[in-house]
C-alpha cells in the first residue's frame, strides 16, 4: 500500500559508519537524482552502542526530498531502503 501523503523529510538511525553507507549508495549527499528533484542526505555520526564486548557504530541519517511529489518521494525512499538493507534472519 502506497501512502497518500509522504513527509518531505525523514530520519533514520543506522548501525553503520558513513563509509559503510557510502558503499551501498551512489553518493553521500545526492542519492537519487530525478529530472524534477532529488533526495539529499545529511549524516551525523553518533556514539557507538555497546552490547557486552560488541561495539556497533551508529549513524543518524536525515533525508530531505527536494522538488519531488509524494509518489516520487515514496519511490526514492524505497530504493534507498533497499540499497542500504543489510542481512537479517
N, CA, C and O atoms as a CHARMM CRD file, in Angstrom:
* protein
*
  356
    1    1 UNK  N      0.84100  -1.18200   0.00000 PROA 1      0.00000
    2    1 UNK  CA     0.00000   0.00000   0.00000 PROA 1      0.00000
    3    1 UNK  C      0.88400   1.24300   0.00000 PROA 1      0.00000
    4    1 UNK  O      1.77000   1.37800   0.84400 PROA 1      0.00000
    5    2 UNK  N      0.64900   2.12900  -0.92400 PROA 2      0.00000
    6    2 UNK  CA     1.41600   3.35800  -1.00400 PROA 2      0.00000
    7    2 UNK  C      0.71400   4.45900  -0.23100 PROA 2      0.00000
    8    2 UNK  O     -0.51400   4.54700  -0.24200 PROA 2      0.00000
    9    3 UNK  N      1.48800   5.29600   0.43600 PROA 3      0.00000
   10    3 UNK  CA     0.85800   6.36600   1.22000 PROA 3      0.00000
   11    3 UNK  C      0.25500   7.43200   0.31800 PROA 3      0.00000
   12    3 UNK  O      0.73500   7.67100  -0.79000 PROA 3      0.00000
   13    4 UNK  N     -0.80000   8.06500   0.80500 PROA 4      0.00000
   14    4 UNK  CA    -1.38700   9.17400   0.06500 PROA 4      0.00000
   15    4 UNK  C     -0.72200  10.49100   0.45200 PROA 4      0.00000
   16    4 UNK  O     -0.92200  11.51600  -0.20000 PROA 4      0.00000
   17    5 UNK  N      0.07400  10.45000   1.52200 PROA 5      0.00000
   18    5 UNK  CA     0.81100  11.63300   1.96700 PROA 5      0.00000
   19    5 UNK  C      2.19000  11.17500   2.41000 PROA 5      0.00000
   20    5 UNK  O      2.30700  10.20600   3.16000 PROA 5      0.00000
   21    6 UNK  N      3.23300  11.85700   1.96000 PROA 6      0.00000
   22    6 UNK  CA     4.60200  11.48000   2.31000 PROA 6      0.00000
   23    6 UNK  C      5.32700  12.72000   2.80600 PROA 6      0.00000
   24    6 UNK  O      5.30300  13.76000   2.14800 PROA 6      0.00000
   25    7 UNK  N      5.97500  12.61500   3.97000 PROA 7      0.00000
   26    7 UNK  CA     6.70300  13.75500   4.52800 PROA 7      0.00000
   27    7 UNK  C      7.85300  14.16100   3.62000 PROA 7      0.00000
   28    7 UNK  O      8.43800  13.31400   2.94600 PROA 7      0.00000
   29    8 UNK  N      8.17900  15.43500   3.59400 PROA 8      0.00000
   30    8 UNK  CA     9.27100  15.92000   2.75900 PROA 8      0.00000
   31    8 UNK  C     10.63900  15.72600   3.40400 PROA 8      0.00000
   32    8 UNK  O     11.65200  16.16500   2.86000 PROA 8      0.00000
   33    9 UNK  N     10.67000  15.07100   4.55800 PROA 9      0.00000
   34    9 UNK  CA    11.94100  14.72400   5.20000 PROA 9      0.00000
   35    9 UNK  C     11.70900  13.51200   6.09400 PROA 9      0.00000
   36    9 UNK  O     10.58300  13.23900   6.51000 PROA 9      0.00000
   37   10 UNK  N     12.77400  12.79800   6.37900 PROA 10     0.00000
   38   10 UNK  CA    12.67800  11.65100   7.27500 PROA 10     0.00000
   39   10 UNK  C     14.01400  11.47600   7.98700 PROA 10     0.00000
   40   10 UNK  O     15.02500  12.06600   7.60600 PROA 10     0.00000
   41   11 UNK  N     13.99300  10.66300   9.01800 PROA 11     0.00000
   42   11 UNK  CA    15.18500  10.43300   9.82800 PROA 11     0.00000
   43   11 UNK  C     15.31300   8.94100  10.08400 PROA 11     0.00000
   44   11 UNK  O     14.32900   8.26900  10.39400 PROA 11     0.00000
   45   12 UNK  N     16.53300   8.42300   9.95200 PROA 12     0.00000
   46   12 UNK  CA    16.82000   7.01500  10.20200 PROA 12     0.00000
   47   12 UNK  C     18.03600   6.92400  11.12200 PROA 12     0.00000
   48   12 UNK  O     18.91900   7.78100  11.09100 PROA 12     0.00000
   49   13 UNK  N     18.06700   5.88000  11.93500 PROA 13     0.00000
   50   13 UNK  CA    19.24400   5.56100  12.72900 PROA 13     0.00000
   51   13 UNK  C     19.74600   4.21900  12.22500 PROA 13     0.00000
   52   13 UNK  O     19.02600   3.22100  12.25700 PROA 13     0.00000
   53   14 UNK  N     20.98200   4.20500  11.76300 PROA 14     0.00000
   54   14 UNK  CA    21.52000   3.00800  11.13500 PROA 14     0.00000
   55   14 UNK  C     22.74000   2.51000  11.89700 PROA 14     0.00000
   56   14 UNK  O     23.49000   3.30400  12.46500 PROA 14     0.00000
   57   15 UNK  N     22.93400   1.21300  11.91000 PROA 15     0.00000
   58   15 UNK  CA    24.07400   0.60100  12.57900 PROA 15     0.00000
   59   15 UNK  C     25.23000   0.43100  11.62400 PROA 15     0.00000
   60   15 UNK  O     25.62200  -0.69300  11.31200 PROA 15     0.00000
   61   16 UNK  N     25.78400   1.54500  11.15300 PROA 16     0.00000
   62   16 UNK  CA    26.92100   1.50700  10.23300 PROA 16     0.00000
   63   16 UNK  C     27.68500   2.83100  10.32300 PROA 16     0.00000
   64   16 UNK  O     27.24700   3.77200  10.98400 PROA 16     0.00000
   65   17 UNK  N     28.81000   2.88000   9.66100 PROA 17     0.00000
   66   17 UNK  CA    29.58200   4.12000   9.57100 PROA 17     0.00000
   67   17 UNK  C     29.21200   4.82700   8.26800 PROA 17     0.00000
   68   17 UNK  O     28.55100   4.24600   7.40700 PROA 17     0.00000
   69   18 UNK  N     29.63700   6.07600   8.12800 PROA 18     0.00000
   70   18 UNK  CA    29.39000   6.81400   6.88800 PROA 18     0.00000
   71   18 UNK  C     30.07300   6.12800   5.70900 PROA 18     0.00000
   72   18 UNK  O     29.52400   6.09500   4.60800 PROA 18     0.00000
   73   19 UNK  N     31.26500   5.58000   5.93300 PROA 19     0.00000
   74   19 UNK  CA    31.98500   4.87900   4.85700 PROA 19     0.00000
   75   19 UNK  C     31.22700   3.63200   4.41500 PROA 19     0.00000
   76   19 UNK  O     31.15700   3.33900   3.22200 PROA 19     0.00000
   77   20 UNK  N     30.66200   2.90100   5.36400 PROA 20     0.00000
   78   20 UNK  CA    29.88600   1.70800   5.01500 PROA 20     0.00000
   79   20 UNK  C     28.61300   2.08300   4.26400 PROA 20     0.00000
   80   20 UNK  O     28.20700   1.38100   3.33800 PROA 20     0.00000
   81   21 UNK  N     27.99000   3.17500   4.65400 PROA 21     0.00000
   82   21 UNK  CA    26.79700   3.63500   3.95600 PROA 21     0.00000
   83   21 UNK  C     27.13200   4.04000   2.52800 PROA 21     0.00000
   84   21 UNK  O     26.35600   3.76800   1.61100 PROA 21     0.00000
   85   22 UNK  N     28.26500   4.67900   2.33000 PROA 22     0.00000
   86   22 UNK  CA    28.66800   5.14200   1.00400 PROA 22     0.00000
   87   22 UNK  C     28.86900   3.98000   0.03100 PROA 22     0.00000
   88   22 UNK  O     28.72700   4.15700  -1.17800 PROA 22     0.00000
   89   23 UNK  N     29.19700   2.80200   0.54500 PROA 23     0.00000
   90   23 UNK  CA    29.36500   1.62900  -0.31800 PROA 23     0.00000
   91   23 UNK  C     28.03400   1.22700  -0.93700 PROA 23     0.00000
   92   23 UNK  O     27.98800   0.78900  -2.08600 PROA 23     0.00000
   93   24 UNK  N     26.94900   1.37400  -0.17700 PROA 24     0.00000
   94   24 UNK  CA    25.63700   0.93200  -0.63200 PROA 24     0.00000
   95   24 UNK  C     24.87500   1.90900  -1.48300 PROA 24     0.00000
   96   24 UNK  O     23.89800   1.52300  -2.12600 PROA 24     0.00000
   97   25 UNK  N     25.28300   3.16900  -1.51400 PROA 25     0.00000
   98   25 UNK  CA    24.56700   4.17900  -2.30000 PROA 25     0.00000
   99   25 UNK  C     25.55300   4.92000  -3.20100 PROA 25     0.00000
  100   25 UNK  O     26.73400   5.02100  -2.86900 PROA 25     0.00000
  101   26 UNK  N     25.08600   5.43500  -4.32800 PROA 26     0.00000
  102   26 UNK  CA    25.98600   6.08700  -5.28700 PROA 26     0.00000
  103   26 UNK  C     26.71900   7.31500  -4.76000 PROA 26     0.00000
  104   26 UNK  O     27.86600   7.54600  -5.14100 PROA 26     0.00000
  105   27 UNK  N     26.09500   8.10300  -3.90200 PROA 27     0.00000
  106   27 UNK  CA    26.72000   9.33500  -3.41200 PROA 27     0.00000
  107   27 UNK  C     26.19600   9.62500  -2.01700 PROA 27     0.00000
  108   27 UNK  O     25.05000   9.30400  -1.70100 PROA 27     0.00000
  109   28 UNK  N     27.03300  10.23200  -1.17800 PROA 28     0.00000
  110   28 UNK  CA    26.60000  10.52400   0.19000 PROA 28     0.00000
  111   28 UNK  C     25.51000  11.57400   0.26700 PROA 28     0.00000
  112   28 UNK  O     24.61300  11.46500   1.10300 PROA 28     0.00000
  113   29 UNK  N     25.56300  12.58400  -0.58200 PROA 29     0.00000
  114   29 UNK  CA    24.64500  13.71800  -0.40600 PROA 29     0.00000
  115   29 UNK  C     23.51600  13.78400  -1.42100 PROA 29     0.00000
  116   29 UNK  O     22.47400  14.36500  -1.12000 PROA 29     0.00000
  117   30 UNK  N     23.67400  13.22800  -2.58500 PROA 30     0.00000
  118   30 UNK  CA    22.60700  13.26700  -3.58200 PROA 30     0.00000
  119   30 UNK  C     22.39900  11.85400  -4.08300 PROA 30     0.00000
  120   30 UNK  O     22.95600  11.45900  -5.10700 PROA 30     0.00000
  121   31 UNK  N     21.59600  11.09600  -3.35800 PROA 31     0.00000
  122   31 UNK  CA    21.46400   9.67100  -3.62500 PROA 31     0.00000
  123   31 UNK  C     20.79700   9.39900  -4.95800 PROA 31     0.00000
  124   31 UNK  O     21.32300   8.63700  -5.77000 PROA 31     0.00000
  125   32 UNK  N     19.67500   9.99700  -5.19100 PROA 32     0.00000
  126   32 UNK  CA    18.92800   9.69700  -6.39800 PROA 32     0.00000
  127   32 UNK  C     18.47600  10.99200  -7.04800 PROA 32     0.00000
  128   32 UNK  O     17.64900  11.71900  -6.49700 PROA 32     0.00000
  129   33 UNK  N     19.01100  11.27000  -8.19900 PROA 33     0.00000
  130   33 UNK  CA    18.61600  12.47400  -8.92700 PROA 33     0.00000
  131   33 UNK  C     17.47500  12.13900  -9.88000 PROA 33     0.00000
  132   33 UNK  O     17.51400  11.10700 -10.55000 PROA 33     0.00000
  133   34 UNK  N     16.50400  12.96200  -9.94600 PROA 34     0.00000
  134   34 UNK  CA    15.38400  12.83700 -10.86700 PROA 34     0.00000
  135   34 UNK  C     15.31600  14.14600 -11.64600 PROA 34     0.00000
  136   34 UNK  O     15.80400  15.17300 -11.17400 PROA 34     0.00000
  137   35 UNK  N     14.71600  14.11700 -12.83300 PROA 35     0.00000
  138   35 UNK  CA    14.59900  15.36400 -13.59400 PROA 35     0.00000
  139   35 UNK  C     13.93500  16.47800 -12.80200 PROA 35     0.00000
  140   35 UNK  O     14.23800  17.65600 -12.99100 PROA 35     0.00000
  141   36 UNK  N     13.02000  16.09200 -11.90900 PROA 36     0.00000
  142   36 UNK  CA    12.28100  17.11400 -11.17400 PROA 36     0.00000
  143   36 UNK  C     12.80000  17.35300  -9.75900 PROA 36     0.00000
  144   36 UNK  O     12.29500  18.24500  -9.07700 PROA 36     0.00000
  145   37 UNK  N     13.78300  16.59400  -9.29500 PROA 37     0.00000
  146   37 UNK  CA    14.24100  16.79400  -7.93000 PROA 37     0.00000
  147   37 UNK  C     15.24000  15.74800  -7.48000 PROA 37     0.00000
  148   37 UNK  O     15.77000  14.98700  -8.28900 PROA 37     0.00000
  149   38 UNK  N     15.49800  15.71800  -6.15400 PROA 38     0.00000
  150   38 UNK  CA    16.47900  14.78700  -5.61500 PROA 38     0.00000
  151   38 UNK  C     16.21400  14.52300  -4.13600 PROA 38     0.00000
  152   38 UNK  O     15.37800  15.17100  -3.50700 PROA 38     0.00000
  153   39 UNK  N     16.94700  13.55500  -3.60400 PROA 39     0.00000
  154   39 UNK  CA    16.91700  13.25200  -2.17700 PROA 39     0.00000
  155   39 UNK  C     18.29300  13.59600  -1.62800 PROA 39     0.00000
  156   39 UNK  O     19.29800  13.03500  -2.06500 PROA 39     0.00000
  157   40 UNK  N     18.34100  14.50600  -0.68000 PROA 40     0.00000
  158   40 UNK  CA    19.60500  14.90300  -0.05800 PROA 40     0.00000
  159   40 UNK  C     19.75600  14.21100   1.28700 PROA 40     0.00000
  160   40 UNK  O     18.78500  14.06300   2.03000 PROA 40     0.00000
  161   41 UNK  N     20.98500  13.78400   1.60000 PROA 41     0.00000
  162   41 UNK  CA    21.27200  13.12800   2.87300 PROA 41     0.00000
  163   41 UNK  C     22.16900  13.99700   3.72300 PROA 41     0.00000
  164   41 UNK  O     23.09000  14.63700   3.21600 PROA 41     0.00000
  165   42 UNK  N     21.90300  14.01900   5.00600 PROA 42     0.00000
  166   42 UNK  CA    22.77600  14.64600   5.99800 PROA 42     0.00000
  167   42 UNK  C     23.12300  13.56300   6.99700 PROA 42     0.00000
  168   42 UNK  O     22.23500  12.93600   7.57400 PROA 42     0.00000
  169   43 UNK  N     24.40800  13.33900   7.20500 PROA 43     0.00000
  170   43 UNK  CA    24.86900  12.25600   8.06800 PROA 43     0.00000
  171   43 UNK  C     25.46900  12.82000   9.34600 PROA 43     0.00000
  172   43 UNK  O     26.22000  13.79400   9.31400 PROA 43     0.00000
  173   44 UNK  N     25.13000  12.19900  10.47000 PROA 44     0.00000
  174   44 UNK  CA    25.66000  12.60000  11.76500 PROA 44     0.00000
  175   44 UNK  C     26.14000  11.33900  12.48700 PROA 44     0.00000
  176   44 UNK  O     25.34400  10.44400  12.77200 PROA 44     0.00000
  177   45 UNK  N     27.41600  11.27100  12.77600 PROA 45     0.00000
  178   45 UNK  CA    27.95900  10.12900  13.49800 PROA 45     0.00000
  179   45 UNK  C     27.60400  10.24800  14.97200 PROA 45     0.00000
  180   45 UNK  O     27.84000  11.28300  15.59500 PROA 45     0.00000
  181   46 UNK  N     27.04100   9.19100  15.51800 PROA 46     0.00000
  182   46 UNK  CA    26.66900   9.14500  16.92400 PROA 46     0.00000
  183   46 UNK  C     27.61800   8.22500  17.67900 PROA 46     0.00000
  184   46 UNK  O     28.40700   7.50000  17.07300 PROA 46     0.00000
  185   47 UNK  N     27.53700   8.26000  18.99700 PROA 47     0.00000
  186   47 UNK  CA    28.36600   7.36200  19.80000 PROA 47     0.00000
  187   47 UNK  C     27.96700   5.92000  19.52100 PROA 47     0.00000
  188   47 UNK  O     26.78300   5.62500  19.36300 PROA 47     0.00000
  189   48 UNK  N     28.94000   5.02300  19.45900 PROA 48     0.00000
  190   48 UNK  CA    28.59800   3.62000  19.20200 PROA 48     0.00000
  191   48 UNK  C     27.82300   3.00700  20.36100 PROA 48     0.00000
  192   48 UNK  O     27.94700   3.43300  21.50900 PROA 48     0.00000
  193   49 UNK  N     27.03300   2.01300  20.04000 PROA 49     0.00000
  194   49 UNK  CA    26.30900   1.24900  21.06400 PROA 49     0.00000
  195   49 UNK  C     27.17700   0.08500  21.48900 PROA 49     0.00000
  196   49 UNK  O     27.92000  -0.48200  20.68800 PROA 49     0.00000
  197   50 UNK  N     27.07400  -0.26100  22.74700 PROA 50     0.00000
  198   50 UNK  CA    27.84600  -1.37900  23.28900 PROA 50     0.00000
  199   50 UNK  C     26.88200  -2.42400  23.84000 PROA 50     0.00000
  200   50 UNK  O     26.01300  -2.12600  24.66000 PROA 50     0.00000
  201   51 UNK  N     27.05800  -3.64300  23.37300 PROA 51     0.00000
  202   51 UNK  CA    26.32400  -4.78500  23.89600 PROA 51     0.00000
  203   51 UNK  C     27.38700  -5.79400  24.30700 PROA 51     0.00000
  204   51 UNK  O     27.99400  -6.46300  23.47100 PROA 51     0.00000
  205   52 UNK  N     27.59400  -5.88500  25.61600 PROA 52     0.00000
  206   52 UNK  CA    28.70900  -6.69100  26.16400 PROA 52     0.00000
  207   52 UNK  C     29.99300  -6.17500  25.52500 PROA 52     0.00000
  208   52 UNK  O     30.28300  -4.98300  25.63300 PROA 52     0.00000
  209   53 UNK  N     30.76600  -7.02000  24.86900 PROA 53     0.00000
  210   53 UNK  CA    32.02300  -6.56400  24.26100 PROA 53     0.00000
  211   53 UNK  C     31.83600  -6.14600  22.79900 PROA 53     0.00000
  212   53 UNK  O     32.80300  -5.77300  22.13400 PROA 53     0.00000
  213   54 UNK  N     30.60300  -6.20800  22.29800 PROA 54     0.00000
  214   54 UNK  CA    30.30600  -5.83800  20.91800 PROA 54     0.00000
  215   54 UNK  C     30.08400  -4.33200  20.81800 PROA 54     0.00000
  216   54 UNK  O     29.35000  -3.75300  21.61900 PROA 54     0.00000
  217   55 UNK  N     30.72300  -3.70100  19.83100 PROA 55     0.00000
  218   55 UNK  CA    30.54800  -2.26700  19.58300 PROA 55     0.00000
  219   55 UNK  C     29.90600  -2.08200  18.21500 PROA 55     0.00000
  220   55 UNK  O     30.44100  -2.53600  17.20300 PROA 55     0.00000
  221   56 UNK  N     28.75300  -1.41200  18.19000 PROA 56     0.00000
  222   56 UNK  CA    28.02300  -1.18900  16.94800 PROA 56     0.00000
  223   56 UNK  C     28.02900   0.30500  16.64300 PROA 56     0.00000
  224   56 UNK  O     27.53600   1.09600  17.44700 PROA 56     0.00000
  225   57 UNK  N     28.58100   0.70600  15.49200 PROA 57     0.00000
  226   57 UNK  CA    28.57500   2.13400  15.14400 PROA 57     0.00000
  227   57 UNK  C     27.14000   2.59900  14.91000 PROA 57     0.00000
  228   57 UNK  O     26.27500   1.80900  14.53200 PROA 57     0.00000
  229   58 UNK  N     26.89800   3.88900  15.13900 PROA 58     0.00000
  230   58 UNK  CA    25.56900   4.46500  14.90400 PROA 58     0.00000
  231   58 UNK  C     25.69500   5.67600  14.00000 PROA 58     0.00000
  232   58 UNK  O     26.60900   6.49000  14.13400 PROA 58     0.00000
  233   59 UNK  N     24.76200   5.77200  13.08500 PROA 59     0.00000
  234   59 UNK  CA    24.74200   6.88600  12.15400 PROA 59     0.00000
  235   59 UNK  C     23.31300   7.39900  12.05500 PROA 59     0.00000
  236   59 UNK  O     22.38600   6.64000  11.77300 PROA 59     0.00000
  237   60 UNK  N     23.14700   8.69000  12.28800 PROA 60     0.00000
  238   60 UNK  CA    21.84000   9.32500  12.09700 PROA 60     0.00000
  239   60 UNK  C     21.80700   9.84400  10.66600 PROA 60     0.00000
  240   60 UNK  O     22.68800  10.59800  10.25400 PROA 60     0.00000
  241   61 UNK  N     20.79900   9.44300   9.91600 PROA 61     0.00000
  242   61 UNK  CA    20.67000   9.84000   8.51700 PROA 61     0.00000
  243   61 UNK  C     19.39300  10.65400   8.36700 PROA 61     0.00000
  244   61 UNK  O     18.29600  10.14300   8.59500 PROA 61     0.00000
  245   62 UNK  N     19.53200  11.90800   7.98800 PROA 62     0.00000
  246   62 UNK  CA    18.39100  12.77800   7.71900 PROA 62     0.00000
  247   62 UNK  C     18.23600  12.90000   6.20900 PROA 62     0.00000
  248   62 UNK  O     19.16800  13.29300   5.50700 PROA 62     0.00000
  249   63 UNK  N     17.05900  12.56400   5.72400 PROA 63     0.00000
  250   63 UNK  CA    16.76600  12.61500   4.29200 PROA 63     0.00000
  251   63 UNK  C     15.83200  13.77900   4.02400 PROA 63     0.00000
  252   63 UNK  O     14.85100  13.97100   4.74300 PROA 63     0.00000
  253   64 UNK  N     16.12900  14.55600   2.99700 PROA 64     0.00000
  254   64 UNK  CA    15.25100  15.64800   2.57500 PROA 64     0.00000
  255   64 UNK  C     14.97200  15.47200   1.08900 PROA 64     0.00000
  256   64 UNK  O     15.87600  15.19400   0.30200 PROA 64     0.00000
  257   65 UNK  N     13.72400  15.63500   0.72500 PROA 65     0.00000
  258   65 UNK  CA    13.29600  15.45300  -0.66000 PROA 65     0.00000
  259   65 UNK  C     13.03100  16.82800  -1.25800 PROA 65     0.00000
  260   65 UNK  O     12.17800  17.57400  -0.77700 PROA 65     0.00000
  261   66 UNK  N     13.76500  17.14800  -2.30000 PROA 66     0.00000
  262   66 UNK  CA    13.65400  18.47300  -2.92300 PROA 66     0.00000
  263   66 UNK  C     13.05800  18.34300  -4.31600 PROA 66     0.00000
  264   66 UNK  O     13.61400  17.66300  -5.17800 PROA 66     0.00000
  265   67 UNK  N     11.92900  18.99700  -4.52900 PROA 67     0.00000
  266   67 UNK  CA    11.31100  19.02300  -5.84500 PROA 67     0.00000
  267   67 UNK  C     10.65400  17.71900  -6.25500 PROA 67     0.00000
  268   67 UNK  O     10.50700  17.45500  -7.44800 PROA 67     0.00000
  269   68 UNK  N     10.25400  16.89000  -5.28400 PROA 68     0.00000
  270   68 UNK  CA     9.61000  15.61200  -5.59800 PROA 68     0.00000
  271   68 UNK  C      8.18900  15.58800  -5.04100 PROA 68     0.00000
  272   68 UNK  O      7.93700  16.08700  -3.94400 PROA 68     0.00000
  273   69 UNK  N      7.26900  15.01000  -5.79700 PROA 69     0.00000
  274   69 UNK  CA     5.91200  14.83900  -5.28300 PROA 69     0.00000
  275   69 UNK  C      5.87400  13.61800  -4.36500 PROA 69     0.00000
  276   69 UNK  O      6.87600  12.91800  -4.22200 PROA 69     0.00000
  277   70 UNK  N      4.72300  13.36000  -3.74400 PROA 70     0.00000
  278   70 UNK  CA     4.60600  12.26800  -2.77400 PROA 70     0.00000
  279   70 UNK  C      4.97300  10.91600  -3.38000 PROA 70     0.00000
  280   70 UNK  O      5.67600  10.12800  -2.74700 PROA 70     0.00000
  281   71 UNK  N      4.51500  10.64300  -4.57800 PROA 71     0.00000
  282   71 UNK  CA     4.79100   9.36300  -5.23000 PROA 71     0.00000
  283   71 UNK  C      6.29100   9.19400  -5.48500 PROA 71     0.00000
  284   71 UNK  O      6.84300   8.11800  -5.25200 PROA 71     0.00000
  285   72 UNK  N      6.94700  10.25000  -5.96100 PROA 72     0.00000
  286   72 UNK  CA     8.38900  10.18600  -6.21300 PROA 72     0.00000
  287   72 UNK  C      9.16800  10.04100  -4.90600 PROA 72     0.00000
  288   72 UNK  O     10.14400   9.29200  -4.85700 PROA 72     0.00000
  289   73 UNK  N      8.75500  10.74300  -3.84700 PROA 73     0.00000
  290   73 UNK  CA     9.39800  10.59500  -2.53500 PROA 73     0.00000
  291   73 UNK  C      9.32800   9.15200  -2.06900 PROA 73     0.00000
  292   73 UNK  O     10.31800   8.59500  -1.59500 PROA 73     0.00000
  293   74 UNK  N      8.15900   8.55300  -2.20500 PROA 74     0.00000
  294   74 UNK  CA     7.97000   7.16100  -1.79600 PROA 74     0.00000
  295   74 UNK  C      8.90400   6.23600  -2.57700 PROA 74     0.00000
  296   74 UNK  O      9.55300   5.37400  -1.98500 PROA 74     0.00000
  297   75 UNK  N      8.97900   6.40400  -3.90000 PROA 75     0.00000
  298   75 UNK  CA     9.84100   5.54600  -4.73500 PROA 75     0.00000
  299   75 UNK  C     11.31300   5.72000  -4.39500 PROA 75     0.00000
  300   75 UNK  O     12.04900   4.73800  -4.30000 PROA 75     0.00000
  301   76 UNK  N     11.74700   6.96300  -4.21300 PROA 76     0.00000
  302   76 UNK  CA    13.14800   7.23700  -3.89600 PROA 76     0.00000
  303   76 UNK  C     13.50800   6.66700  -2.52800 PROA 76     0.00000
  304   76 UNK  O     14.56700   6.05600  -2.37800 PROA 76     0.00000
  305   77 UNK  N     12.63600   6.85700  -1.51800 PROA 77     0.00000
  306   77 UNK  CA    12.91400   6.32600  -0.18400 PROA 77     0.00000
  307   77 UNK  C     12.93600   4.80700  -0.19700 PROA 77     0.00000
  308   77 UNK  O     13.78100   4.19700   0.45900 PROA 77     0.00000
  309   78 UNK  N     12.02700   4.19000  -0.92900 PROA 78     0.00000
  310   78 UNK  CA    12.00300   2.73300  -1.02700 PROA 78     0.00000
  311   78 UNK  C     13.28600   2.21300  -1.67300 PROA 78     0.00000
  312   78 UNK  O     13.84600   1.21700  -1.21600 PROA 78     0.00000
  313   79 UNK  N     13.75300   2.87000  -2.72000 PROA 79     0.00000
  314   79 UNK  CA    15.00800   2.49500  -3.38100 PROA 79     0.00000
  315   79 UNK  C     16.17900   2.63200  -2.41200 PROA 79     0.00000
  316   79 UNK  O     17.02700   1.74200  -2.34100 PROA 79     0.00000
  317   80 UNK  N     16.23400   3.73400  -1.66700 PROA 80     0.00000
  318   80 UNK  CA    17.29700   3.94700  -0.68300 PROA 80     0.00000
  319   80 UNK  C     17.27200   2.84900   0.38100 PROA 80     0.00000
  320   80 UNK  O     18.31700   2.30700   0.74000 PROA 80     0.00000
  321   81 UNK  N     16.09200   2.52400   0.87900 PROA 81     0.00000
  322   81 UNK  CA    15.96900   1.48500   1.90500 PROA 81     0.00000
  323   81 UNK  C     16.45200   0.13400   1.37600 PROA 81     0.00000
  324   81 UNK  O     17.11900  -0.60900   2.09600 PROA 81     0.00000
  325   82 UNK  N     16.12200  -0.18600   0.12700 PROA 82     0.00000
  326   82 UNK  CA    16.58400  -1.45000  -0.44900 PROA 82     0.00000
  327   82 UNK  C     18.10000  -1.45300  -0.66000 PROA 82     0.00000
  328   82 UNK  O     18.75000  -2.47800  -0.45500 PROA 82     0.00000
  329   83 UNK  N     18.67000  -0.30500  -1.07100 PROA 83     0.00000
  330   83 UNK  CA    20.11800  -0.21100  -1.27500 PROA 83     0.00000
  331   83 UNK  C     20.88600  -0.36400   0.02900 PROA 83     0.00000
  332   83 UNK  O     22.00900  -0.86700   0.03000 PROA 83     0.00000
  333   84 UNK  N     20.30300   0.05800   1.12200 PROA 84     0.00000
  334   84 UNK  CA    21.01500   0.02800   2.40500 PROA 84     0.00000
  335   84 UNK  C     20.56400  -1.11700   3.30300 PROA 84     0.00000
  336   84 UNK  O     20.99700  -1.21200   4.45100 PROA 84     0.00000
  337   85 UNK  N     19.71000  -1.97600   2.79500 PROA 85     0.00000
  338   85 UNK  CA    19.23100  -3.11700   3.58200 PROA 85     0.00000
  339   85 UNK  C     20.38100  -4.07700   3.83600 PROA 85     0.00000
  340   85 UNK  O     21.15900  -4.38800   2.93500 PROA 85     0.00000
  341   86 UNK  N     20.47500  -4.53900   5.06900 PROA 86     0.00000
  342   86 UNK  CA    21.50400  -5.49300   5.43300 PROA 86     0.00000
  343   86 UNK  C     20.85300  -6.83600   5.70700 PROA 86     0.00000
  344   86 UNK  O     19.63300  -6.94400   5.82600 PROA 86     0.00000
  345   87 UNK  N     21.67900  -7.83800   5.80400 PROA 87     0.00000
  346   87 UNK  CA    21.17500  -9.19500   6.06100 PROA 87     0.00000
  347   87 UNK  C     20.29500  -9.26500   7.29200 PROA 87     0.00000
  348   87 UNK  O     20.30500  -8.35600   8.12300 PROA 87     0.00000
  349   88 UNK  N     19.56500 -10.29700   7.40600 PROA 88     0.00000
  350   88 UNK  CA    18.67200 -10.46100   8.54800 PROA 88     0.00000
  351   88 UNK  C     18.35400 -11.92900   8.73300 PROA 88     0.00000
  352   88 UNK  O     18.91500 -12.80600   8.07700 PROA 88     0.00000
  353   89 UNK  N     17.46500 -12.15400   9.62000 PROA 89     0.00000
  354   89 UNK  CA    17.04100 -13.54600   9.76900 PROA 89     0.00000
  355   89 UNK  C     17.22900 -14.04600  11.15800 PROA 89     0.00000
  356   89 UNK  O     16.91900 -15.20200  11.44500 PROA 89     0.00000
